[in-house]
Amino acid sequence: MPLARSLSMTSLNGLLQCEDEDLPVEDLLLFEISWEVANKVGGIYTVIQTKAKTTADEWGENYFLIGPYFEQNVKTQVEFSEPPNPAVKKAMDTMKSQGCQVFFGRWLIEGSPYVLLFDIGSAAWNLDKWKGEFWEVSNIGIPFHDREANDAVIFGSLTAWFLKEFDDKPNIIAHFHEWQAGVGLILSRSQKLPVATIFTTHATLLGRYLCAASIDFYNNLDQFDIDKEAGERQIYHRYCMERASVHCAHVFTTVSQITATEAEHMLKKSPDVVTPNGLNIKKFSAMHEFQNLHSMYKARIQEFIRGHFYGHLDFDLDKTLFFFIAGRYEFSNKGADMFLEALSRLNFLLRVHKADVTVIVFFIMPAKTNNFNVETLKGQAVRKQLWDTAQSVKEKFGRKLYNALLKGEIPDLNKILDRDDISIMKRAIFSTQRHSLPPVTTHNMIDDSNDPILSTIRRIGLFNNRTDRVKVILHPEFLSSTSPLLPLDYEEFVRGCHLGVFPSYYEPWGYTPAECTVMGIPSVTTNLSGFGCFMQEHVADPEAYGIYIVDRRFRSPDESCNQLTQFLYGFCQQNRRQRIIQRNRTERLSDLLDWKYLGRYYMHARHLALSRTFPDKFEMEPSAPPKTEGFRFPRPSSVPPSPSVSQHSSPHHSEAEDEDEDERYDEDEEAERDRQNIKSPFSLGALPQGKKKQHGEYRN
C-alpha cells in the first residue's frame, strides 16, 4: 500500500529560526525520560546523546534527563553535583527520605546536561505494590518472569512519583522515549498531574518482531490481527504498555514517515509530529581534512588486511575497496541476508569481467564469541615480524650505502647484502606460507554451525579463495582502538572505508548511513528506512551524492538484490577521482542531518504539548501543513560519477578526457551552490503544522 503522508511532514522548508518564536523557558522545566540516558543499549542512546547540546543550549538550567542508575556506566559518564533548582532538590529529598536512591549530576557529553538517575534496585521492594497500582489504572498485568517489563514498572513509578512532588509552578514538559519509559507517562496521566506529556516511539515493538520473522510486513500492514500476533510472541503486556503510552500522551511522535505509517496500523494512532533524528555535526566535522583522514585510516585498515591475508596477498591493495555493514545482529532486519546474496552475485560479475578490483567486506555485528581465533592473531604477528625483518635489513643496507657514499664509491649492489641477509629474507618469506584459507571470522564463534552469517557464507561459497574478487571478514565485536587486531574506533574505521552498505528491511531511522554521510562516506540504504525516505524526499538525485537507495518496498526480494548488486558493481567501476568527487558531495549533505535544524521538530512537539495541556497559558494558531516541494537538494551540475549512469563512449577512455572534464567542472562553485540551497529553506517558512503566538503573547 502506498505511504500516506501525515500532516506533520518532515519538509525542511518548514523550519523557522526566528528568535521571537522561542518558548519562555525560564518559566518551564523540561524532563526527557529514557532507559538509555547514560546507558547505551541501542540507537536511542545516540539520539539523546547527540541532541543534548542543542536542547541544553535552548533550555539551559531548566533541562533535565531522567534515566536508570547503573554504577558501571555512571563511574565513567556522570559527574555528581547538587541540583541547582530548588523544586528538583525538594522532590529528590522527599524520595530519598522514603528509601529511594536518587542521583543527580552532569552527563559528561557535549552540552553537559543535568541527569537524574533512579536506582531501580533500591526501590524493587515496591514492585508488587506498583504492579497492582498499574493494573488498577490500565488493566495491564506484568508477568513476574519478564525482568525488563518489571524494571520498566519500577522506573515508570519512580518517574511519576518524582513528577508528582512538584507544585503547579513551574509548568512541566515530560518527554518519554519508548515503552520502557511509558509507564511513567500512563501513571502521570491517570493521576491527572499538571504535566505536558510527549511520547516518542523509535520503532514499534510488534513491527520489529514481525519483520524478524521474514513476513511481508509493509504490504500487509492492514491485515494483521495485532492482539493475536503480540500474544503469540509473548509480548502482549509490552505491546499494551506501548499502545497505552501512545494514546495517553498529549503529543505522539515518531522518527520517520515509514514509522508513522507503521504506528498508524500497529498502535492505532497517527503521530502528531514526525521528528527526524539528527547528529551533532561538529563532532564529525573534519572541515576539508576529511579526505586526508580517509587516506590515513584506509592505510591502517590495509595494515590489518596484510596480516589477515598473509600468504594469499596476491591482490593489489591500491585497487582494493573496503565495504562494511554494522549494527545489531539482526540478520534479516538489518539486511545482512540480502547483502551476502548480492556479494555472491558481485563476485561472479567481477570474475566474469576479469576486473582488477578486489572488494573486502567487513561485517561489524556483535555476537557471542570465545575471544579471537588463533589464526587471526597469528596473521597480525606474522605481519609484524615481516615488518621488523624488513626494517632490520633496511637499516643494515642503509648503513653500508651511507659508508660507501662517504668514501666516494658507488656500492656493488650484489655485495651490499650478504648471505645472512638473504637467509633472513628467505626465512621471512617461508614464514608467510599457509596451508589454509584466510579465516572469514576474526573470533571463535559460539555455535558457529548455526550462525546465520557463517551459514550463508558456507552456502554461497565465499571462503576467501585466491580466485574470489569479493572477500569477507566477520568481526563479531564492537570496534575499539585498544583491540590487538584492528585498533580503530568505529568513527576511524568508517572514515577508512569506501562504502557502507545497510540494505535494511526494518530500520525506523538508520543512524549508520547517517554517520557515513556526515563523514563523507557513500552508503547504501533502502526505501524502508527512515533515513532512505528522508533522503529521497530532500535530495533530487541521491545516487550522485553517494546515497544509494534500494527499493525493498515495491520490488521482489530477487529484484531488490539485483538492484543492490548493480549499485555495488557500479561503485567498483568508479576510478579514484570519481570516488573523491562523490565523497565531497556526500559530505556536503551533512547539514541536512544537523540537530541545529532537525531539533526544531522537537521544539514544535513541545509547543504543541503545552498548548494542549495548558490552553489558557499557551496557544498555537492552526495553519495548513507546509508544502513538501519547497526544498529539494539539487542534482549536481557536473557529470554524475557513477559509470552505471554515465558510461564513457569509448572503451579506451583516456586521462586526457578527465582533464577536459576538469575544465568544465568547478567543484568549488558546485559546493557553494549546495551550501546556498541548504541555507535558504532554513530561514523561511513556519514550523510544521502550526505556528506559535508572537513573542509576548503568552499568558502566564
C-alpha positions as CSV (number, residue, x, y, z in Angstrom):
1,M,0.0,0.0,0.0
2,P,1.3,3.5,-0.7
3,L,2.7,5.5,2.1
4,A,0.1,8.0,3.4
5,R,1.7,11.4,4.2
6,S,0.7,12.7,7.6
7,L,0.1,16.3,8.3
8,S,3.3,16.5,10.3
9,M,5.6,16.3,7.3
10,T,9.4,16.4,7.6
11,S,9.8,19.0,4.9
12,L,12.8,21.1,5.7
13,N,11.2,24.3,4.3
14,G,9.1,24.3,7.4
15,L,11.9,25.1,9.8
16,L,11.8,28.5,11.3
17,Q,14.8,30.2,13.0
18,C,13.2,33.4,14.4
19,E,14.4,34.3,17.9
20,D,11.0,35.6,18.9
21,E,9.5,32.2,18.3
22,D,11.2,30.7,21.4
23,L,9.3,29.4,24.4
24,P,9.6,31.3,27.7
25,V,11.8,28.5,29.0
26,E,12.6,30.4,32.3
27,D,9.1,29.6,33.4
28,L,9.2,25.9,32.3
29,L,11.0,22.7,33.2
30,L,11.8,20.1,30.5
31,F,12.3,16.5,31.6
32,E,13.4,13.9,29.0
33,I,12.9,10.3,30.2
34,S,14.5,7.3,28.7
35,W,16.0,3.9,29.7
36,E,19.1,4.9,27.6
37,V,20.1,8.0,29.5
38,A,23.8,7.4,30.3
39,N,23.0,3.7,29.5
40,K,23.9,2.6,26.0
41,V,21.6,-0.1,24.7
42,G,20.9,0.9,21.1
43,G,20.2,3.8,18.8
44,I,18.1,5.8,21.2
45,Y,21.2,6.4,23.2
46,T,22.7,8.1,20.1
47,V,19.5,10.2,19.6
48,I,19.5,11.5,23.2
49,Q,23.3,12.0,23.5
50,T,23.7,13.9,20.2
51,K,20.6,16.0,20.7
52,A,21.6,17.0,24.3
53,K,23.7,20.0,23.3
54,T,21.0,21.6,21.1
55,T,18.4,21.1,23.8
56,A,20.7,22.3,26.6
57,D,21.6,25.4,24.6
58,E,17.8,26.2,24.2
59,W,16.7,25.3,27.8
60,G,19.9,26.0,29.8
61,E,19.5,25.1,33.5
62,N,15.8,24.0,33.0
63,Y,16.6,20.9,31.0
64,F,17.0,17.5,32.8
65,L,17.4,13.9,31.6
66,I,15.9,11.1,33.7
67,G,17.2,7.5,33.4
68,P,18.2,4.4,35.4
69,Y,21.3,4.2,37.7
70,F,23.9,1.7,36.7
71,E,27.1,2.0,38.6
72,Q,29.4,0.8,35.8
73,N,28.0,3.4,33.5
74,V,27.9,6.3,36.0
75,K,31.5,5.8,37.0
76,T,32.8,6.9,33.6
77,Q,29.9,9.1,32.3
78,V,28.5,11.2,35.2
79,E,29.9,13.9,37.5
80,F,27.7,14.2,40.6
81,S,26.6,17.5,41.9
82,E,23.7,19.2,43.8
83,P,20.6,20.1,41.8
84,P,20.5,23.9,41.2
85,N,16.8,24.0,41.0
86,P,15.1,24.1,44.5
87,A,11.9,22.3,43.2
88,V,14.0,19.5,41.8
89,K,16.0,19.2,45.0
90,K,12.8,19.2,47.1
91,A,11.4,16.3,45.1
92,M,14.6,14.3,45.3
93,D,14.8,14.8,49.1
94,T,11.3,13.6,49.5
95,M,12.0,10.4,47.6
96,K,15.3,9.8,49.4
97,S,13.6,10.2,52.8
98,Q,11.3,7.3,51.8
99,G,14.2,4.9,51.0
100,C,14.7,5.5,47.2
101,Q,18.2,6.3,46.0
102,V,18.2,9.2,43.5
103,F,21.4,10.5,42.0
104,F,22.0,13.9,40.3
105,G,24.8,15.3,38.3
106,R,26.1,16.3,34.8
107,W,26.3,13.8,32.0
108,L,29.8,14.2,30.6
109,I,28.9,14.5,26.9
110,E,28.7,17.6,24.7
111,G,26.4,20.1,26.2
112,S,26.9,18.6,29.8
113,P,23.1,18.3,30.5
114,Y,21.8,17.6,34.0
115,V,20.9,14.0,34.7
116,L,18.6,12.5,37.3
117,L,19.2,8.7,37.8
118,F,16.9,6.4,39.8
119,D,18.4,3.3,41.4
120,I,15.9,0.6,40.3
121,G,17.3,-1.9,42.8
122,S,16.7,0.3,45.8
123,A,13.0,0.6,45.0
124,A,12.4,-3.0,44.0
125,W,10.7,-3.8,47.3
126,N,7.8,-1.7,46.0
127,L,7.4,-3.8,42.8
128,D,4.3,-5.8,43.8
129,K,2.5,-2.8,45.1
130,W,3.3,-0.7,42.0
131,K,2.3,-3.5,39.7
132,G,-1.0,-3.6,41.5
133,E,-1.5,0.1,41.1
134,F,-0.5,-0.1,37.4
135,W,-3.1,-2.8,36.9
136,E,-5.8,-0.7,38.6
137,V,-5.2,2.2,36.2
138,S,-4.5,0.3,33.0
139,N,-5.7,-3.3,33.4
140,I,-2.2,-4.4,32.1
141,G,-0.7,-7.3,34.0
142,I,3.0,-7.8,34.0
143,P,4.4,-11.4,34.2
144,F,6.8,-12.0,37.1
145,H,9.4,-13.6,34.8
146,D,9.8,-10.5,32.4
147,R,12.6,-8.7,34.1
148,E,12.7,-5.9,31.6
149,A,9.0,-5.2,32.0
150,N,9.2,-5.3,35.8
151,D,12.1,-2.8,35.7
152,A,10.0,-0.6,33.4
153,V,7.2,-0.6,36.0
154,I,9.7,0.4,38.8
155,F,11.3,3.1,36.6
156,G,7.9,4.5,35.5
157,S,6.5,4.5,39.0
158,L,9.6,6.4,40.3
159,T,9.3,8.9,37.4
160,A,5.6,9.5,38.1
161,W,6.3,9.9,41.9
162,F,9.1,12.4,41.1
163,L,6.8,14.5,38.9
164,K,4.0,14.4,41.5
165,E,6.2,16.1,44.0
166,F,6.2,19.4,42.0
167,D,3.7,22.2,42.7
168,D,1.7,23.8,39.9
169,K,4.6,26.1,39.1
170,P,6.8,25.9,37.1
171,N,4.9,24.3,34.2
172,I,6.5,20.9,33.2
173,I,7.0,19.2,29.9
174,A,7.9,15.4,30.2
175,H,9.1,13.7,27.1
176,F,9.1,9.9,27.3
177,H,11.1,7.7,24.8
178,E,9.9,4.2,24.1
179,W,7.8,1.7,26.0
180,Q,10.3,1.2,28.8
181,A,9.6,4.8,30.0
182,G,5.9,4.7,29.1
183,V,4.7,3.5,32.5
184,G,5.6,6.9,33.9
185,L,3.5,8.7,31.3
186,I,0.5,6.4,31.9
187,L,0.7,6.9,35.7
188,S,1.2,10.7,35.3
189,R,-2.0,11.0,33.2
190,S,-4.0,8.7,35.4
191,Q,-3.1,10.8,38.4
192,K,-4.0,14.0,36.4
193,L,-0.7,15.6,37.1
194,P,-0.3,19.1,35.5
195,V,2.4,17.9,33.1
196,A,2.5,18.3,29.3
197,T,3.5,14.8,28.0
198,I,5.1,13.7,24.8
199,F,5.7,10.1,23.8
200,T,8.2,9.1,21.0
201,T,8.4,5.7,19.6
202,H,11.6,5.0,17.7
203,A,10.3,1.6,16.5
204,T,7.1,-0.3,17.3
205,L,7.6,-3.4,19.4
206,L,5.5,-5.6,17.2
207,G,6.9,-4.3,14.0
208,R,10.4,-5.3,15.0
209,Y,9.2,-8.8,15.9
210,L,7.1,-9.3,12.8
211,C,9.9,-8.2,10.4
212,A,12.4,-10.5,12.1
213,A,10.0,-13.4,11.2
214,S,10.5,-12.8,7.5
215,I,6.9,-11.7,7.0
216,D,5.9,-9.3,4.1
217,F,5.3,-6.7,6.7
218,Y,4.8,-3.4,4.8
219,N,2.5,-4.7,2.2
220,N,0.2,-6.4,4.8
221,L,0.1,-3.7,7.5
222,D,-3.7,-3.6,7.5
223,Q,-4.1,-7.4,7.5
224,F,-2.5,-8.2,10.9
225,D,-4.5,-9.3,13.9
226,I,-2.5,-7.2,16.3
227,D,-3.6,-8.8,19.6
228,K,-3.1,-12.3,18.2
229,E,0.4,-11.5,16.9
230,A,1.5,-9.9,20.1
231,G,0.1,-12.8,22.2
232,E,1.8,-15.5,20.1
233,R,5.2,-13.7,20.6
234,Q,4.6,-13.4,24.4
235,I,4.9,-9.6,24.3
236,Y,1.2,-8.7,24.7
237,H,1.8,-6.9,28.0
238,R,4.7,-4.9,26.5
239,Y,2.6,-4.1,23.5
240,C,-0.2,-2.9,25.7
241,M,2.2,-0.7,27.6
242,E,3.4,0.9,24.4
243,R,-0.1,1.4,23.0
244,A,-1.4,2.9,26.2
245,S,1.5,5.3,26.3
246,V,0.8,6.4,22.7
247,H,-2.9,7.1,23.4
248,C,-2.3,8.7,26.8
249,A,0.3,11.3,25.6
250,H,-0.7,14.8,24.7
251,V,1.6,14.6,21.7
252,F,2.7,11.4,20.0
253,T,5.8,11.5,17.7
254,T,7.8,9.0,15.6
255,V,11.2,9.4,14.0
256,S,10.3,8.9,10.3
257,Q,7.4,8.8,7.8
258,I,7.8,5.0,7.4
259,T,7.4,4.5,11.2
260,A,4.4,6.9,11.2
261,T,2.6,4.6,8.7
262,E,3.6,1.5,10.8
263,A,2.4,3.2,14.1
264,E,-0.9,4.0,12.5
265,H,-1.6,0.3,11.9
266,M,0.3,-1.3,14.8
267,L,-0.6,1.3,17.6
268,K,-3.8,2.6,16.0
269,K,-2.8,6.2,16.1
270,S,-1.2,8.5,13.6
271,P,1.7,10.6,15.1
272,D,1.1,14.3,15.7
273,V,4.7,15.2,14.6
274,V,7.4,13.4,12.8
275,T,10.7,14.2,14.5
276,P,13.7,13.0,12.2
277,N,16.8,12.0,14.0
278,G,19.9,14.2,13.6
279,L,23.5,14.3,14.6
280,N,25.8,16.8,16.2
281,I,27.7,17.6,13.1
282,K,30.5,19.4,14.9
283,K,31.5,16.0,16.4
284,F,32.1,14.5,13.0
285,S,33.3,17.7,11.2
286,A,36.8,17.5,9.9
287,M,36.4,20.5,7.6
288,H,38.5,20.0,4.4
289,E,40.7,17.4,6.1
290,F,38.1,14.5,5.8
291,Q,39.7,13.3,2.6
292,N,43.1,13.1,4.3
293,L,41.5,11.3,7.2
294,H,40.1,8.8,4.8
295,S,43.6,8.1,3.4
296,M,45.1,7.9,6.8
297,Y,42.6,5.4,8.3
298,K,42.4,3.4,5.0
299,A,46.2,2.8,5.4
300,R,45.5,1.5,8.9
301,I,42.9,-0.9,7.6
302,Q,45.3,-2.0,4.9
303,E,47.8,-3.0,7.5
304,F,45.2,-5.3,9.1
305,I,44.5,-6.8,5.7
306,R,48.2,-7.5,5.1
307,G,48.2,-9.6,8.2
308,H,44.8,-11.2,7.8
309,F,45.5,-12.4,4.2
310,Y,49.2,-13.2,4.7
311,G,50.2,-15.9,2.2
312,H,47.2,-15.0,0.0
313,L,48.1,-11.4,-0.6
314,D,48.0,-11.7,-4.4
315,F,45.8,-8.7,-5.0
316,D,46.7,-5.0,-5.3
317,L,45.8,-3.1,-2.1
318,D,45.7,0.1,-4.1
319,K,42.9,-1.4,-6.1
320,T,41.1,-2.8,-3.1
321,L,37.8,-1.3,-1.9
322,F,36.5,-1.7,1.7
323,F,32.8,-2.2,2.2
324,F,31.1,-2.7,5.6
325,I,27.9,-3.3,7.4
326,A,27.5,-2.6,11.1
327,G,24.8,-2.7,13.7
328,R,22.8,-5.0,15.9
329,Y,23.0,-8.7,14.9
330,E,19.5,-8.8,13.3
331,F,20.2,-10.9,10.3
332,S,17.1,-10.2,8.3
333,N,16.0,-6.8,9.7
334,K,19.4,-5.3,9.0
335,G,19.6,-6.8,5.5
336,A,22.7,-9.0,6.1
337,D,20.9,-11.8,4.2
338,M,20.4,-9.7,1.1
339,F,23.8,-8.2,1.3
340,L,25.5,-11.6,1.3
341,E,23.5,-12.7,-1.6
342,A,24.4,-9.5,-3.5
343,L,28.1,-10.1,-2.7
344,S,27.9,-13.6,-4.2
345,R,26.5,-12.0,-7.4
346,L,29.0,-9.2,-7.3
347,N,31.8,-11.8,-7.0
348,F,30.5,-13.5,-10.1
349,L,30.3,-10.3,-12.1
350,L,33.9,-9.2,-11.1
351,R,35.3,-12.6,-12.1
352,V,33.4,-12.8,-15.4
353,H,34.5,-9.3,-16.4
354,K,38.1,-10.0,-15.2
355,A,38.0,-6.9,-13.1
356,D,41.3,-5.9,-11.3
357,V,39.3,-4.6,-8.4
358,T,39.1,-6.6,-5.1
359,V,36.4,-5.9,-2.6
360,I,36.9,-6.7,1.1
361,V,33.7,-6.7,3.1
362,F,33.6,-6.3,6.9
363,F,30.6,-7.4,9.0
364,I,30.7,-5.5,12.3
365,M,27.9,-7.2,14.2
366,P,28.4,-8.2,17.8
367,A,27.7,-11.9,18.6
368,K,28.6,-14.4,21.3
369,T,32.3,-15.5,20.9
370,N,35.1,-17.2,22.8
371,N,37.6,-14.4,22.0
372,F,39.9,-14.0,19.0
373,N,40.8,-17.1,17.0
374,V,44.4,-18.2,16.8
375,E,44.8,-17.9,13.0
376,T,43.7,-14.3,13.0
377,L,46.2,-13.4,15.8
378,K,48.9,-15.3,14.1
379,G,48.3,-13.3,10.9
380,Q,49.0,-10.0,12.7
381,A,52.1,-11.5,14.4
382,V,53.5,-12.6,11.0
383,R,52.9,-9.2,9.6
384,K,54.7,-7.5,12.5
385,Q,57.6,-10.0,12.2
386,L,57.9,-9.3,8.5
387,W,57.9,-5.5,9.1
388,D,60.6,-5.9,11.8
389,T,62.7,-8.0,9.4
390,A,62.3,-5.5,6.6
391,Q,63.3,-2.6,8.9
392,S,66.4,-4.5,10.2
393,V,67.6,-5.3,6.6
394,K,66.8,-1.7,5.5
395,E,68.8,-0.3,8.4
396,K,71.8,-2.5,7.6
397,F,71.5,-1.8,3.9
398,G,71.3,2.0,4.5
399,R,74.4,2.0,6.8
400,K,76.5,0.2,4.1
401,L,75.2,2.5,1.4
402,Y,76.0,5.6,3.6
403,N,79.6,4.4,4.3
404,A,80.2,3.7,0.6
405,L,78.9,7.1,-0.5
406,L,81.1,8.8,2.2
407,K,84.1,7.2,0.5
408,G,83.0,8.4,-2.9
409,E,82.2,4.9,-4.2
410,I,79.1,3.5,-5.9
411,P,78.4,0.3,-3.9
412,D,78.2,-3.0,-5.6
413,L,74.5,-3.9,-5.1
414,N,75.3,-7.6,-5.4
415,K,77.6,-7.4,-2.4
416,I,75.8,-4.9,-0.2
417,L,73.5,-7.7,1.0
418,D,75.5,-10.6,2.5
419,R,74.4,-14.3,2.7
420,D,73.0,-13.8,6.2
421,D,70.7,-11.0,4.9
422,I,69.5,-13.3,2.1
423,S,68.8,-16.1,4.6
424,I,66.8,-13.8,6.9
425,M,64.7,-12.7,4.0
426,K,64.1,-16.2,2.8
427,R,63.0,-17.3,6.2
428,A,60.7,-14.4,6.4
429,I,59.1,-15.4,3.0
430,F,58.8,-19.0,4.2
431,S,57.0,-17.8,7.4
432,T,54.2,-16.3,5.2
433,Q,53.3,-19.6,3.7
434,R,50.0,-21.0,5.0
435,H,48.1,-24.2,4.2
436,S,44.7,-22.8,4.9
437,L,42.5,-20.1,3.6
438,P,42.4,-16.7,5.4
439,P,39.6,-17.0,8.0
440,V,36.2,-15.5,7.3
441,T,35.8,-14.6,11.0
442,T,38.2,-13.0,13.4
443,H,36.8,-14.7,16.5
444,N,35.8,-18.2,17.7
445,M,32.1,-18.1,17.4
446,I,29.9,-19.8,19.9
447,D,27.6,-22.3,18.0
448,D,29.1,-21.3,14.6
449,S,27.3,-24.1,12.8
450,N,24.0,-22.3,13.4
451,D,25.3,-18.7,13.0
452,P,23.2,-17.2,10.1
453,I,26.0,-15.2,8.6
454,L,28.5,-18.1,8.6
455,S,25.9,-20.5,7.4
456,T,25.1,-18.2,4.5
457,I,28.8,-17.8,3.7
458,R,29.1,-21.6,3.5
459,R,26.1,-21.8,1.2
460,I,27.3,-19.2,-1.3
461,G,30.9,-20.3,-1.0
462,L,32.7,-17.0,-0.2
463,F,35.7,-18.6,1.6
464,N,38.3,-16.0,0.7
465,N,39.8,-18.2,-2.1
466,R,42.5,-16.7,-4.3
467,T,40.1,-16.5,-7.3
468,D,37.4,-14.7,-5.3
469,R,37.3,-11.0,-6.1
470,V,35.0,-10.5,-3.0
471,K,36.4,-11.4,0.3
472,V,34.6,-11.5,3.6
473,I,35.6,-10.8,7.2
474,L,33.1,-11.2,10.1
475,H,34.2,-9.1,13.1
476,P,31.6,-10.1,15.8
477,E,32.6,-7.4,18.3
478,F,32.3,-3.7,18.5
479,L,35.4,-1.9,17.3
480,S,37.9,-0.4,19.8
481,S,41.2,1.5,19.5
482,T,42.6,-0.9,22.1
483,S,41.9,-4.1,20.0
484,P,45.1,-6.1,19.2
485,L,43.6,-7.0,15.8
486,L,42.0,-3.8,14.3
487,P,43.0,-0.9,16.7
488,L,40.4,1.6,15.4
489,D,37.4,3.3,16.9
490,Y,34.2,3.0,14.9
491,E,34.4,6.5,13.5
492,E,38.0,6.0,12.4
493,F,37.1,2.7,10.7
494,V,34.1,4.3,8.9
495,R,36.4,7.1,7.6
496,G,38.8,4.5,6.2
497,C,36.2,2.5,4.3
498,H,34.9,3.3,0.8
499,L,31.2,2.3,1.2
500,G,28.8,1.5,4.0
501,V,26.1,-1.0,3.0
502,F,22.8,-1.1,5.0
503,P,20.1,-2.8,3.0
504,S,17.7,-3.0,6.0
505,Y,14.2,-4.4,5.8
506,Y,13.3,-2.8,9.2
507,E,15.0,0.4,10.0
508,P,12.8,3.1,11.6
509,W,15.6,5.7,11.1
510,G,19.1,4.4,10.4
511,Y,22.0,6.1,12.2
512,T,24.7,4.0,10.4
513,P,24.2,5.5,6.9
514,A,23.6,9.0,8.5
515,E,27.0,8.7,10.3
516,C,28.6,7.7,7.0
517,T,27.1,10.7,5.3
518,V,28.4,13.3,7.8
519,M,31.9,11.7,7.4
520,G,31.8,11.9,3.6
521,I,31.5,8.1,3.1
522,P,28.9,7.0,0.5
523,S,26.3,4.5,1.7
524,V,23.6,2.1,0.6
525,T,20.2,2.3,2.3
526,T,16.6,1.4,1.5
527,N,13.2,3.0,1.0
528,L,12.1,1.1,4.1
529,S,14.5,3.0,6.3
530,G,13.6,6.4,7.7
531,F,16.9,7.8,6.5
532,G,16.4,6.5,3.0
533,C,12.9,8.0,2.7
534,F,14.2,11.3,4.2
535,M,17.0,11.5,1.5
536,Q,14.6,10.6,-1.3
537,E,12.4,13.5,-0.2
538,H,15.1,16.1,0.1
539,V,17.8,15.1,-2.5
540,A,16.8,15.3,-6.1
541,D,19.5,12.7,-7.2
542,P,20.6,10.8,-4.1
543,E,22.9,8.4,-6.1
544,A,25.0,11.3,-7.4
545,Y,25.6,12.4,-3.8
546,G,26.6,8.9,-2.7
547,I,23.3,7.8,-1.2
548,Y,22.2,4.6,-3.0
549,I,18.6,3.7,-2.1
550,V,17.5,0.1,-2.7
551,D,13.8,-0.4,-3.4
552,R,12.7,-3.1,-0.9
553,R,9.1,-2.0,-0.7
554,F,7.8,-2.3,-4.2
555,R,10.2,-4.9,-5.7
556,S,10.5,-8.6,-5.1
557,P,13.5,-9.7,-2.9
558,D,15.3,-11.0,-6.0
559,E,14.8,-7.7,-7.9
560,S,16.0,-5.8,-4.9
561,C,19.0,-8.0,-4.6
562,N,19.8,-7.4,-8.3
563,Q,19.5,-3.6,-7.8
564,L,21.9,-3.8,-4.8
565,T,24.3,-5.8,-6.9
566,Q,24.2,-3.2,-9.6
567,F,24.9,-0.5,-7.1
568,L,27.9,-2.3,-5.8
569,Y,29.2,-3.2,-9.2
570,G,28.8,0.4,-10.4
571,F,30.7,1.6,-7.4
572,C,33.5,-0.8,-8.2
573,Q,33.8,0.6,-11.7
574,Q,34.5,4.1,-10.5
575,N,38.1,5.3,-10.7
576,R,39.8,7.1,-7.7
577,R,39.0,10.6,-8.9
578,Q,35.3,9.8,-9.3
579,R,35.2,8.4,-5.7
580,I,36.8,11.6,-4.4
581,I,34.3,13.8,-6.1
582,Q,31.5,11.6,-4.8
583,R,32.8,11.8,-1.2
584,N,33.0,15.6,-1.5
585,R,29.3,15.6,-2.5
586,T,28.3,13.2,0.3
587,E,30.0,15.3,3.0
588,R,28.0,18.3,1.8
589,L,24.8,16.6,2.7
590,S,25.7,16.7,6.4
591,D,23.9,19.9,7.0
592,L,20.6,18.1,6.3
593,L,21.2,16.0,9.4
594,D,22.3,18.7,11.8
595,W,20.3,18.8,15.1
596,K,20.6,22.6,14.8
597,Y,17.8,22.2,12.2
598,L,16.1,18.9,12.9
599,G,15.8,19.8,16.6
600,R,13.1,22.2,15.5
601,Y,10.7,19.4,15.2
602,Y,11.2,18.6,18.8
603,M,10.6,22.2,19.6
604,H,7.3,22.1,17.7
605,A,6.2,18.9,19.6
606,R,6.9,20.8,22.9
607,H,4.9,23.8,21.7
608,L,2.0,21.5,20.8
609,A,2.0,19.6,24.1
610,L,1.9,22.9,26.1
611,S,-0.9,24.3,24.0
612,R,-3.0,21.1,24.6
613,T,-2.2,20.8,28.3
614,F,-2.3,24.4,29.3
615,P,-4.6,26.1,26.7
616,D,-5.2,29.1,29.0
617,K,-1.5,29.9,29.1
618,F,-0.1,28.7,25.8
619,E,-1.8,28.9,22.4
620,M,-0.9,27.8,18.9
621,E,-2.7,29.1,15.9
622,P,-3.5,26.3,13.5
623,S,-2.3,26.6,9.9
624,A,-2.1,24.4,6.9
625,P,0.8,21.9,6.8
626,P,3.8,23.2,4.9
627,K,4.3,22.2,1.3
628,T,6.8,19.5,0.8
629,E,8.1,20.5,-2.6
630,G,9.7,23.7,-1.1
631,F,13.1,22.1,-0.8
632,R,15.0,19.6,-2.9
633,F,18.8,19.3,-2.7
634,P,19.5,19.7,-6.5
635,R,21.1,17.3,-8.9
636,P,24.8,18.1,-9.2
637,S,25.5,20.2,-12.3
638,S,28.6,18.1,-13.2
639,V,28.5,14.7,-14.8
640,P,27.5,12.0,-12.2
641,P,30.5,10.0,-11.1
642,S,28.8,6.5,-11.4
643,P,29.8,4.6,-14.5
644,S,26.5,2.8,-14.3
645,V,24.8,6.2,-15.0
646,S,27.3,7.8,-17.4
647,Q,29.5,5.4,-19.3
648,H,32.4,6.5,-21.4
649,S,31.5,6.3,-25.1
650,S,34.9,4.8,-25.9
651,P,36.2,1.6,-24.1
652,H,39.7,3.2,-24.2
653,H,38.9,6.1,-22.0
654,S,42.0,8.4,-21.5
655,E,43.2,10.6,-18.7
656,A,43.1,13.5,-21.2
657,E,39.3,13.2,-21.2
658,D,39.4,13.5,-17.4
659,E,41.5,16.7,-17.7
660,D,39.0,18.1,-20.2
661,E,36.2,17.4,-17.8
662,D,38.1,19.1,-15.0
663,E,38.0,22.3,-17.1
664,R,34.2,22.0,-17.3
665,Y,33.7,21.1,-13.7
666,D,34.3,23.6,-10.9
667,E,33.7,21.7,-7.7
668,D,34.0,24.8,-5.5
669,E,31.2,26.5,-7.5
670,E,29.0,23.4,-7.1
671,A,29.8,23.2,-3.4
672,E,28.8,26.9,-2.9
673,R,25.5,26.4,-4.7
674,D,24.8,23.4,-2.4
675,R,25.5,25.5,0.6
676,Q,23.2,28.3,-0.5
677,N,20.5,25.8,-1.4
678,I,20.6,24.2,2.1
679,K,20.7,27.6,3.9
680,S,17.8,29.2,2.1
681,P,15.0,26.9,3.3
682,F,16.1,27.2,6.9
683,S,15.5,30.9,7.1
684,L,11.9,30.9,5.8
685,G,8.6,29.3,6.5
686,A,6.8,28.2,9.6
687,L,7.2,25.2,11.9
688,P,5.3,22.1,10.7
689,Q,1.6,22.0,11.2
690,G,1.2,25.3,13.1
691,K,2.8,28.4,14.4
692,K,3.1,29.9,17.8
693,K,1.8,33.2,19.1
694,Q,4.2,36.0,18.6
695,H,6.7,36.9,21.4
696,G,4.9,38.4,24.4
697,E,1.5,36.9,23.6
698,Y,1.9,34.0,26.1
699,R,-0.4,34.4,29.0
700,N,1.5,33.2,32.2
